[in-house]
Amino acid sequence: MPHLPDETISEILSPALSVPDDAFSDNSLDPFATYSESSSAYLLVCKSWLRVATPLLYNVVVLRSKAQAKALAHAVSKNNVLGLFMKKLRVEGGYGQPMYTILKCAPNVSDLYLSFDIFAPDSTDGLCRGLHLINPIRLILRDKHFLKNKMVLNLVHSVTETIPKWDRLSVLHWPYDFTTPRFNMIAWALVQANRLHTIFIESIHTAKVVYEALKECPLRQIHIQESVSDRELAIYKFQDQRLTALVQYTKKSEKVPCGRVAPDDQISQKVSVIPSLNPHFTPMRATSKAVQDAIWSRVLYFAMTVPERVQDPTFKVTHRGLHLLLVSKTFHRLGLPHYYAHIKLDSSLAASNLAFVLSRRPSLAPNIKVISASGGDYSSDSEYDSDTDPLATVNGSNHADRGSDGKPCADPILAVLSQTNRLRELTSQFAEENARDCIVVNLGEIEISWPAFVAMAKCSGSVLRECSSLVGAKRDASPTVFNDLVELRKLYWRCDTTFSCNQTDTLVDALPNLEDLHVLGRECKSFLTVLSMMRLTSLRRVSFFRDFDGGNFLQVHGSRLSELEITINTVRTLRTGVLEYCPNLISLTLCDQRNFTINGQPPDTNTIFPREPAALLTEVRFLLRHYLGGKDVLSKWEQFFMTFSQQSHLVPNLRSIQSTHFVWPTSEHEISKSGWVRVAESLLAQNICMMDETGKKWRARLGRRTR
């Protein structure tokens, strides 16, 4: 097989190994704390990649730990050529004597990043000794914490002494917003050197202070890195003409607020309509009416964003679809089914108007596929707007709470659900987005009455696939309603109805296709009792957002489940470990019930682990509050997570554990104190990755060994 030329390999690897200058000079909180695979892995592919990629890898060097500095010092001392490749060097700490070796072997460094955020016992001796060995063009400084320990003061003193000796230094990234003794020391050194011509500052309010301190330098440009608004320009209007000429910035773009239409002149700049060559041309004049209807219906299907609403129920659309209905009678006739395909009822008035429309035009009911009874949504971006419904208003009068005979409609949603025989989804945006928040408080959501729920089951139970709307409570209701929901796949049970279980023998085959069950109701004991009487052969995923006595339900259906979410307090009440009830789980999620205490304590390990290995379990998640307690409580949680490495033989295929009450530390100082890092490295020894609340996996750092 012919080999690629080195030049071609270099072009292929450059994007993967290059570090953007914006990232290199970034002064935000630890931009390189990504916990991703090291780019040095590319060098291990083959000898040709090693040969070509080595200069690319060493071109920009970012040091974030003592171990990295020590390894780099060892490499460049053994091979002097490697140090010559280094053009940009970012040092985020002190890192001791190895820094002297690195600087001694890297004379070609043109861009130097130094941080004054250095904590004990980190040492800056190597940096202080080696700064005079390089001659950078650009210096980037970071000083967020204004530390005054001995190591930082020594480094600041060395920088101010060395700046006059750097005869190429002409560009500086200034870290200070106001004058301090450290500000004055560095400014004095720059004025003495008298070579600085370009300064980068973070915001406009710093410009005047920095200019006054450095105006004796031969300045050419002062770059403001943050975009500047017209209001800020008016507030910080510079009186000095030289400063005004020096300052360069990017103007903050004025965005059009959501829900507003851009001015006509902006639209005309983006879209230019070509006039028709024949103004009397009629499309498809020679085709049959059936063909015309089929084509225009398909055009309107896409123009009214039906596919987007099918794929994403939260997709926001404007009233553009309504405008299309007003183009012609043909568009009105063909577009109405698409207009009514996805309905959002954000108020009782909207429900009343929809009921009125369906009473006058029953033929529209089969076109309704999705109803979202969310409420509390007052944006103009709604799939269905009762105030502009072309059929809900006649002669300018609104027909709220009126039935087909003009009399008040007591339950408009009942009237709607009694006619929608092709309804596939009855949803709520609160069910998934804010499920735990909705446990305690109703956020103004429209409630579906129990009679309306029963009517929906009878009318559309053969096609309904998802139900997540809030359902009103009823005492001693008949559970036979579930026999009608033969196609239901996903159910969010947000109802406090209690059932009269007299017809137990008729419930065995109810909900035959139910796969996902999410229980959020306060009074779910009766509901779970009813479910325990069913076979539920398709059930695979169950979520409980409240504490409950779930032993009987898990005893009946636990072996079918592949995914389970359950509260920690509920797990505590189980007679045996949750994995004993659910031996076939692939994913287990343990959460604390919102606004209810778990006493800050982790569960007993006996309530988690089975007596026999759970061979299918691959992931465990803990959805916990950010504050669990003091050091003693956190220590118990660390010990609890350690048991997963000690009991790994009981979960042999477990590959990840995630907890949401922390994020990984990003600096070496924080990492050295973090108990979660110790836990993660203990788990890594058993091939189990631990993830923080953002989903980032801990990756073992150079110099640390898993135990």
Helices and strands as residue ranges (DSSP letters): H 6-17, H 21-24, G 39-44, H 47-59, E 60-63, H 66-78, H 80-84, E 88-91, H 98-104, E 111-115, H 125-130, G 131-133, E 138-142, H 150-162, G 163-165, E 171-173, H 181-193, E 198-201, G 204-206, H 207-214, E 221-224, H 230-235, H 241-246, E 247-248, H 264-270, H 289-303, H 306-311, H 320-325, H 329-339, E 342-344, H 348-360, G 362-367, E 370-372, G 386-388, E 393-394, E 397-398, H 412-417, E 425-427, H 429-433, H 437-440, H 450-460, E 466-467, G 479-484, E 490-493, G 504-506, E 516-519, H 525-531, E 541-544, H 551-557, G 558-560, E 563-567, H 568-573, H 578-581, E 587-591, G 605-607, E 619-623, H 631-646, G 648-650, E 656-659, H 668-673, H 675-684, E 689-691
